[in-house]
Amino acid sequence: MSQNNHSGNLPPKSNKEAIVNCLTCATLNGLSAKSIEVEATFTKGLPGFSVVGLASSDIQEAKERVKSALLVNEFKFPPLKLTVNLSPSDIKKSGTHLDLSIALLVALHKKKIDEKNLFVFGELGLDGRVKSSSTLFPIILSLKEQGILKRAIVPRVAMEHLSHIAGVEFIPVDTLKEAEKLLQSGEYNKSTQQFSYKSKSITIGTKTYYDEVIIEADFSDVKGQGVAKRAALIAAAGMHNFMMEGNPGCGKSMIAKRLKDILPPLLEEEMLSIAKHQFLDGVTPDFTAKRPMRSPHHTATTASIFGGGSHTARIGEVALAHNGMLFFDELPHFPKNILEALREPLQDRRVNISRVNAKVEYEADIMFVSAMNPCPCGNLLSKRKACRCSEREVKRYKNRLSDPFLDRIDLFVTMQEISADDKKGISSKEMKRAVNLAFRLQKERGQERLNGKLRENEVEEFCKLSSDAESILFSAIEKFGLSHRSLGSIRKVARTIADLACSVGIDKVHVLEALSYRRR
């Protein structure tokens, strides 16, 4: 009797001696990576291979890849039940990069693995080769930014991109067999590969900024339009939101396409953030110091512009323009719900996507540039062509843009018709030099953000007006009925104009020019 009780209170000997090993990997939730513990054990029972812990279909498929890779490498599965657990179990996991962690735990099931600070990433081929995946770079960059990741086993083929991420000790491997030997020996071959940027660098204080000067289309090609080009220069120097209105063919799109070539330099962290978004879009980045430009068509869906989807929240055009420029041509033709939804990223510099299955937040620190005709037919401002639109049609066309949306635009320009007397003006190289000079002044003042992105408390600190400039601004409040947001916008634009003039303070002339770009 006592013998039966004793045997009933103890687990079977084979289960008691089973080793539960663990390796660390991660999964991606939007732009943020979550650390995942991958556990594996063989237990007494019917032979089988199961993965638990809210694993997606691509992880479930990993069972077949892992089986094939292990069998090719002469591993023999014991007649036991194999269970792999992904912890914590309340987070949905996805990604083929968990293959290598699972395979190593199975291959080394008889050896106790004690590697708490080692992350393991890699997709497996059927022959045991370790491959990269599109989400690997965003995951590792996110973990590094969180201060979680210090050392990781990664695919050697991914080092071309991963070498851009400083501060992480990478251990590159080519095959499952190589990774297995490394874990058994504990002697890791650290990667000494370091990336050096080919772009021109600018050192300001303790920070280094990178600048890739590639002029694909020159501003000198735009004849006339001096006011619009001046506004474009101000917009680029401070990353201000900018709107152009004018007849078809007057050069609105030409200016917008040339604007991307004169944008300010980038920090290495900003370049990596741009690359992270490009990887999430399925594009392999070239890691050049060029700010992105996205130009969706007005027929694009809400999900394609802001991101989303029924099951997984995909990245959209607004987030892909992060640290760069988003251009909307034919602005009033965009659906009203898209224009109103754009108010949030223009104000908060981020996009929030809420779905039943996912809530994701993407960074979207963008410079918004737009172009529009003055009326549906486009000839309202023309001196040569008659406008075919009724007053009601023009009003309906303009009413597609709400005041709260327009209040977030810093610079408005009404462009003139082209003339035979128009001549070439300032070139893109000259404008780029002016932008870089203004950029240096902003950074030397201690600004973390450029003028167009300053927060309210930062506007008070960096955009102080002279007494004459203040009196002009107070008069404008009464005359134009300016909102609190408009006041801040005028001060930020005036600060950029002063920087372009190499002026320490903001004077009357700078505020007057800033007021000239306000919406009438």
C-alpha positions in Angstrom: 0.0 0.0 0.0 2.7 2.4 1.0 4.7 1.4 -2.0 1.8 2.3 -4.3 1.4 5.7 -2.7 5.1 6.4 -3.0 5.1 5.6 -6.8 2.0 7.7 -7.3 3.6 10.8 -5.8 6.7 10.8 -7.9 6.9 11.5 -11.6 8.2 8.8 -14.0 11.9 8.5 -14.0 12.2 9.4 -17.7 10.2 12.6 -17.2 12.1 13.6 -14.1 15.4 13.4 -16.0 14.1 15.3 -19.1 16.0 18.5 -19.6 14.0 21.6 -20.4 16.3 23.8 -22.4 15.7 27.5 -23.3 17.0 30.0 -25.9 16.0 33.6 -26.4 14.5 34.9 -29.6 12.0 37.7 -30.4 8.9 38.6 -32.3 7.7 41.9 -33.9 4.6 43.8 -32.8 4.3 46.7 -35.2 7.7 48.4 -34.8 8.5 47.1 -31.3 10.2 43.8 -30.8 9.2 41.6 -27.8 11.7 39.1 -26.3 10.5 35.5 -26.5 11.8 32.4 -24.6 11.9 29.3 -26.7 11.7 26.2 -24.6 11.9 22.5 -25.7 11.7 19.2 -24.1 11.3 15.4 -25.0 8.8 13.6 -22.8 7.4 10.1 -22.6 4.4 9.7 -24.9 3.5 9.0 -28.5 6.2 10.4 -30.8 5.2 13.8 -32.1 6.3 17.4 -32.6 4.1 20.2 -31.4 4.6 24.0 -31.0 2.5 25.9 -28.4 2.3 29.5 -27.3 0.2 31.4 -29.9 2.4 30.5 -32.8 1.4 31.7 -36.3 1.2 29.5 -39.4 4.8 30.4 -40.5 6.1 29.1 -37.1 3.9 26.0 -37.3 5.5 25.3 -40.7 8.9 25.6 -39.1 8.4 22.0 -37.8 8.9 20.7 -41.3 11.9 22.9 -42.0 13.5 21.9 -38.6 12.8 18.2 -39.2 14.4 18.2 -42.6 17.5 20.3 -41.5 18.1 18.0 -38.5 17.7 14.8 -40.5 20.1 16.0 -43.2 22.6 16.7 -40.4 22.2 13.0 -39.2 20.1 13.8 -36.1 17.9 10.9 -35.0 14.6 11.8 -33.3 14.1 9.6 -30.2 10.7 7.8 -29.8 9.4 10.6 -27.5 7.1 13.5 -27.7 8.8 16.8 -28.5 7.1 20.0 -27.2 8.3 23.5 -28.1 6.8 26.3 -26.0 7.0 30.0 -26.9 6.8 32.1 -23.8 5.0 34.4 -22.8 2.0 32.5 -24.2 -0.3 35.5 -24.4 1.7 37.3 -27.1 1.0 36.2 -30.8 4.3 35.2 -32.4 5.2 35.2 -36.1 8.3 35.0 -38.2 10.6 32.3 -39.7 13.6 33.6 -37.8 12.6 31.3 -34.9 13.6 28.2 -36.9 17.2 28.2 -35.7 16.3 28.5 -32.0 13.9 25.5 -32.2 16.4 23.4 -34.2 19.2 24.0 -31.7 17.1 23.1 -28.7 16.1 19.8 -30.4 19.6 19.0 -31.5 21.1 19.7 -28.1 18.2 18.2 -26.0 20.7 16.0 -24.0 22.9 19.0 -23.1 22.0 21.7 -20.6 22.1 25.1 -22.4 22.7 28.1 -20.1 22.8 31.1 -22.4 20.6 33.7 -20.8 22.0 36.7 -22.6 22.3 35.2 -26.0 19.7 35.7 -28.7 19.4 33.3 -31.6 17.9 34.3 -35.0 17.7 32.5 -38.3 15.5 30.8 -40.9 16.4 27.3 -41.9 16.7 25.8 -45.3 15.8 22.2 -45.8 19.5 21.4 -46.1 20.4 23.2 -42.8 21.6 26.5 -44.3 20.8 29.5 -42.1 19.0 32.2 -44.0 17.8 35.8 -43.2 14.3 37.1 -43.2 12.7 40.5 -43.9 11.8 41.2 -40.2 15.3 40.4 -38.8 16.7 43.9 -39.1 13.6 45.7 -37.5 13.6 43.2 -34.6 17.3 43.5 -33.8 17.3 47.3 -34.1 14.2 47.5 -31.8 15.8 45.2 -29.2 19.0 47.2 -29.4 17.1 50.5 -28.9 15.4 49.0 -25.9 18.8 48.0 -24.4 17.8 44.3 -24.3 20.1 42.9 -27.0 23.9 42.7 -26.5 24.9 39.5 -28.2 23.2 37.4 -30.9 23.8 34.4 -33.3 22.6 35.6 -36.7 22.8 34.4 -40.4 26.1 35.4 -42.0 24.1 36.5 -45.1 22.4 39.1 -43.0 25.6 40.8 -41.8 25.6 43.1 -44.9 22.6 44.9 -43.3 23.1 44.1 -39.6 26.6 45.6 -39.6 25.0 49.0 -39.6 23.7 48.4 -36.0 26.5 49.4 -33.6 26.7 48.2 -30.1 25.7 44.6 -30.7 28.1 41.6 -30.7 27.1 39.5 -33.7 28.0 35.9 -34.1 27.4 35.0 -37.8 26.8 31.4 -38.8 26.2 29.7 -42.2 24.7 26.4 -41.2 22.8 24.7 -38.4 25.8 22.4 -37.8 28.1 25.5 -37.2 25.6 27.0 -34.8 25.3 23.7 -32.9 29.1 23.4 -32.5 29.3 27.0 -31.2 26.7 26.3 -28.5 28.4 23.1 -27.5 31.8 24.6 -27.2 30.8 28.0 -25.9 33.6 29.6 -27.9 32.0 32.2 -30.2 33.6 33.8 -33.3 32.6 37.4 -32.9 32.0 39.5 -36.0 34.5 42.3 -36.4 32.7 43.7 -39.5 32.0 47.4 -39.1 30.1 49.5 -41.6 31.5 52.9 -42.7 29.1 55.3 -44.5 30.3 56.6 -47.8 28.1 59.7 -47.5 29.7 63.1 -46.6 29.6 63.6 -42.8 29.0 66.8 -40.8 30.1 66.9 -37.2 28.2 69.4 -34.9 29.1 69.1 -31.3 29.3 65.5 -30.3 27.0 64.2 -33.1 27.8 63.2 -36.7 25.2 63.8 -39.4 25.4 62.2 -42.9 24.5 64.0 -46.1 24.1 62.3 -49.5 24.0 65.1 -52.1 22.4 63.7 -55.3 20.7 66.2 -57.5 18.4 64.2 -59.7 16.4 67.2 -60.9 17.6 70.8 -60.6 15.6 73.8 -59.3 17.2 75.9 -62.1 14.9 74.0 -64.5 11.9 75.8 -62.9 11.8 79.1 -64.7 10.3 82.0 -62.8 8.3 81.2 -59.6 10.7 83.0 -57.4 8.3 83.2 -54.5 7.4 79.5 -54.7 11.1 78.5 -54.8 11.8 80.8 -51.8 9.0 79.1 -49.9 10.4 75.7 -50.9 13.8 76.7 -49.5 12.3 77.7 -46.2 10.2 74.5 -46.1 13.3 72.4 -46.6 15.5 74.2 -44.1 13.0 73.8 -41.3 11.1 70.7 -42.5 7.9 72.8 -42.6 4.6 71.6 -44.1 4.1 73.3 -47.5 1.2 73.8 -49.9 1.2 75.2 -53.5 -1.8 76.4 -55.4 -1.8 77.3 -59.1 -2.9 76.6 -62.6 -2.1 73.3 -64.3 1.5 73.3 -65.7 2.8 76.2 -63.6 5.5 74.0 -61.9 3.9 72.7 -58.7 5.0 69.1 -59.1 8.4 70.1 -60.5 9.1 72.0 -57.3 7.9 69.1 -55.1 10.1 66.6 -56.9 13.1 68.8 -56.6 12.5 69.5 -52.9 13.6 66.0 -51.8 17.1 66.6 -53.1 17.8 69.6 -50.8 16.4 68.2 -47.5 18.7 68.4 -44.4 21.3 65.8 -43.3 20.4 62.7 -41.2 21.7 61.2 -38.0 22.8 57.5 -38.2 19.8 56.7 -35.9 17.4 58.4 -38.3 18.9 56.4 -41.3 18.4 53.2 -39.4 14.8 54.1 -38.6 14.2 54.8 -42.3 15.8 51.4 -43.2 13.6 49.7 -40.6 10.5 51.0 -42.2 11.7 50.0 -45.6 12.4 46.4 -44.4 8.8 46.2 -43.1 7.6 47.3 -46.5 9.6 44.4 -48.1 12.2 46.7 -49.7 15.9 46.2 -49.2 17.3 49.6 -48.2 20.6 51.0 -49.6 21.4 52.9 -46.3 22.2 56.1 -48.1 21.8 59.4 -46.3 18.7 60.5 -48.3 15.4 61.3 -46.8 12.6 59.3 -48.4 9.8 60.8 -50.5 6.4 59.1 -50.9 3.8 60.3 -53.3 0.6 58.2 -53.2 -2.1 58.7 -55.8 -5.4 60.2 -54.8 -7.1 56.9 -55.6 -5.1 55.1 -52.9 -7.1 53.4 -50.1 -7.0 54.5 -46.5 -5.2 51.3 -45.4 -2.5 51.8 -48.1 -1.8 55.4 -46.9 -2.0 54.9 -43.1 -1.4 51.2 -42.9 -3.6 48.5 -41.6 -5.3 45.3 -42.6 -7.9 42.9 -41.3 -5.5 40.6 -39.4 -2.0 42.2 -39.4 -1.3 45.9 -39.4 0.9 46.6 -42.4 2.9 49.8 -42.8 1.5 52.5 -44.9 2.7 55.5 -47.0 2.7 58.0 -44.1 5.0 55.8 -42.0 7.2 55.0 -45.0 7.8 58.8 -45.3 9.1 58.9 -41.7 12.1 61.4 -41.5 11.3 62.4 -45.0 8.6 64.0 -47.3 5.0 63.0 -48.1 3.7 64.6 -51.3 0.0 64.8 -52.1 -0.6 66.0 -55.6 -4.2 67.1 -56.6 -4.9 67.5 -52.8 -8.7 68.1 -52.9 -9.2 64.9 -54.9 -8.1 62.8 -51.9 -11.1 61.4 -50.0 -12.1 63.7 -47.1 -11.7 60.9 -44.5 -8.0 60.5 -45.5 -7.4 64.3 -45.3 -9.0 64.4 -41.8 -7.1 61.3 -40.6 -3.9 63.0 -41.7 -4.3 65.6 -39.0 -3.1 63.2 -36.3 0.3 62.3 -37.8 0.8 66.0 -38.8 0.3 66.9 -35.1 1.6 64.0 -33.1 4.3 62.6 -35.6 3.0 59.1 -35.4 0.3 56.8 -36.8 -1.9 54.7 -34.6 -3.7 51.7 -36.1 -6.4 50.0 -34.0 -7.9 46.7 -35.2 -9.6 43.9 -33.4 -6.5 41.7 -33.8 -3.8 44.3 -33.4 -3.1 47.8 -32.1 0.1 49.2 -33.7 1.9 52.5 -33.5 4.2 53.7 -36.3 6.6 56.7 -36.2 5.7 59.3 -38.8 7.7 62.4 -38.4 7.0 63.8 -41.9 7.3 67.0 -43.9 3.9 67.2 -45.7 4.0 68.9 -49.2 0.8 69.3 -51.3 -0.3 70.8 -54.6 -3.7 71.8 -55.8 -5.5 73.6 -58.6 -7.5 76.7 -57.7 -10.7 75.2 -59.0 -12.0 71.9 -60.6 -11.1 73.0 -64.2 -7.8 74.6 -63.0 -8.2 78.0 -64.8 -9.5 80.2 -62.0 -6.3 82.2 -61.7 -5.5 82.2 -65.4 -5.3 85.4 -67.4 -5.4 83.6 -70.7 -8.0 80.9 -70.2 -11.6 81.3 -69.0 -12.7 79.3 -65.9 -15.5 76.9 -66.7 -16.5 76.3 -63.1 -19.5 77.8 -61.3 -19.2 79.6 -58.0 -20.9 76.7 -56.3 -18.4 74.2 -57.8 -15.4 76.2 -56.7 -16.8 76.5 -53.2 -17.5 72.8 -53.0 -14.0 72.1 -54.3 -12.3 74.3 -51.7 -14.6 73.0 -48.9 -13.0 69.6 -49.2 -10.1 71.0 -47.1 -11.2 71.8 -43.6 -9.8 74.6 -41.5 -8.3 72.3 -38.8 -6.4 70.5 -41.6 -5.2 73.7 -43.3 -4.2 75.1 -39.9 -1.4 72.4 -39.8 0.2 73.8 -43.0 3.0 76.3 -42.3 3.6 77.7 -45.8 1.0 78.6 -48.5 2.0 79.8 -52.0 -0.2 80.9 -54.9 1.9 80.3 -58.0 1.7 82.5 -61.2 1.3 81.4 -64.8 4.5 80.8 -66.7 5.7 83.6 -69.0 8.1 83.9 -71.9 10.1 86.4 -69.8 10.7 83.8 -67.0 14.3 83.0 -66.4 16.3 80.4 -64.6 16.9 81.2 -61.0 18.7 79.6 -58.0 20.1 76.1 -58.5 19.5 73.1 -56.2 23.2 73.1 -55.1 22.9 76.7 -53.9 19.7 75.9 -52.1 21.3 72.8 -50.6 24.2 74.9 -49.2 21.7 77.3 -47.7 19.7 74.5 -46.1 22.8 72.9 -44.6 23.9 76.3 -43.1 20.5 76.8 -41.5 20.6 73.2 -40.3 24.0 73.8 -38.6 22.6 76.9 -36.8 19.6 75.0 -35.5 21.8 72.2 -34.1 24.4 74.6 -32.7 21.5 76.2 -30.7 20.9 72.9 -29.1 17.7 71.9 -30.9 17.0 68.2 -31.0 14.3 68.9 -33.6 14.3 71.1 -36.7 12.3 74.3 -36.6 9.2 72.9 -38.2 9.0 70.1 -35.7 9.5 72.1 -32.5 7.1 71.5 -29.6 5.3 74.3 -27.8 7.8 74.6 -25.0 10.6 74.5 -27.5 9.1 77.3 -29.5 9.2 79.5 -26.4 12.9 78.6 -25.9 14.2 78.9 -29.4 11.9 81.3 -31.3 12.1 84.4 -29.2 11.0 87.6 -31.0 12.5 91.1 -30.9 10.1 93.8 -29.5 9.3 95.1 -33.1 8.6 91.5 -34.3 6.3 90.9 -31.3 4.3 94.0 -32.0 3.8 93.0 -35.7 2.7 89.5 -34.5 0.2 91.0 -32.0 -1.3 93.2 -34.8 -1.6 90.1 -37.0 -3.6 88.3 -34.3 -6.3 91.0 -34.4 -6.2 91.4 -38.1 -6.3 87.8 -39.3 -7.8 86.0 -36.2 -4.9 83.7 -35.8 -5.3 80.5 -33.8 -2.8 79.4 -31.1 -1.4 76.8 -33.6 -1.0 79.4 -36.3 0.9 81.7 -33.9 3.4 78.9 -33.2 3.6 78.1 -36.9 4.5 81.7 -37.8 7.1 81.9 -35.1 8.7 78.6 -36.4 8.7 79.8 -40.0 10.2 83.2 -38.9 12.9 81.3 -37.0 13.8 79.4 -40.2 13.9 82.6 -42.2 16.2 84.2 -39.7 18.5 81.1 -39.8 18.7 81.4 -43.6 19.7 85.0 -43.1 22.3 83.9 -40.4 20.5 86.1 -37.9 20.7 85.2 -34.2 17.4 86.8 -33.3 14.0 87.0 -35.0 13.4 90.5 -36.3 10.5 92.4 -37.8 11.4 91.6 -41.4 11.5 87.8 -40.7 8.0 87.9 -39.1 6.6 89.9 -42.0 7.9 87.4 -44.5 6.5 84.5 -42.4 3.1 86.2 -42.4 3.2 86.6 -46.2 3.1 82.8 -46.4 -0.1 82.4 -44.3 -3.3 81.2 -45.9 -5.5 84.0 -47.1 
